Amino acid sequence: MFRPLLLVPALLCLLLALPTRAGAEARPSRADLQRVLELHTRSSVRVRGPQNAGPGIIVGADGQVLTAVSLVGPSSAQVVHEGNALTARVVLSSTVLQVAVVAGPQGTWPAAPVRLVPEGLAGRWVVGVMPARKKGQRDTPRATVAKTAPAPFFDVDLTLAPGSPLYDGDGRLVGLVVERRGRGARALPLSAVKAELASADAP
């Protein structure tokens, strides 16, 4: 169940205002992958809850971070950004969709550009950033075609942790990994997050 607080309308307005683009898309090029990596490095964070820690992505300039629900506590979590561990409060959480939004301290945050795809992501190219396995190695962006899964989810052949963001070839956030599944992962499109935000904000 979602728990709406004051930042829900602001985040919903942000998602509603973003344009979408339909149609077939080409496989992301090397330049596209490099752009994704740069944007990912700027906007990704680490989220720590009472039991687990993992990735998250900044989706609002006021400090809203989208992550997996398994990484947050009932009311708060820590967001580690640029080496600073900041206390954040849980704005929304959904055990059904397995996602959460937390809000860090007020300030200017480098939010990731966002793209909504209402018709779904199955059959489209998405890009995930594989974390470096060893110290000194670099994170690696990889493209894959999203696969059909029970609605509203989709699957990807990328071994990514819950809370990991997924992008299109232009570096815009389109989904979030919510569960690791064998050698791949299950993810949620941002359009499903928008729908739940609208439901939570309804009177």
PEZIUR-V412603 format. One record per backbone hydrogen bond with DSSP energy under -1.0 kcal/mol. CO is the residue of the C=O (numbers start at 1). NH is the residue of the N-H. Records with the same first field share a line. If there is no record, write none. Layout:
CO=NH + NH
This chain:
5=8
7=11
8=12
9=13
10=14
11=15
12=16
13=17
29=33
30=34
31=35
32=36
33=37
34=38
35=39
36=40
37=41
38=42
39=43
40=44
43=58
45=56
46=80
47=54
48=78
52=49
54=47
56=45
57=66
58=112
60=63
61=109
63=104
64=59 + 60
65=102
66=57
67=100
68=71
69=72
75=90
76=73
77=88
78=48
79=86
80=46
81=84
84=81
86=79
88=77
89=103
92=101
94=98
98=69
99=94
100=67
101=91 + 92
102=65
103=89
109=111
113=173
117=120
121=124
124=146
126=144
127=167
128=142
130=140
134=137
140=130
142=128
144=126
146=123
147=155
150=153
154=187
155=147
156=158 + 185
158=160
161=164
164=177
166=174 + 175
167=127
168=171
172=168
173=115
174=190
175=166
176=188
177=163
179=186
181=184
184=181
185=156
186=178 + 179
187=154
188=176
189=192 + 193
190=194
191=195
192=196
193=197
194=198
195=199
196=200
197=201
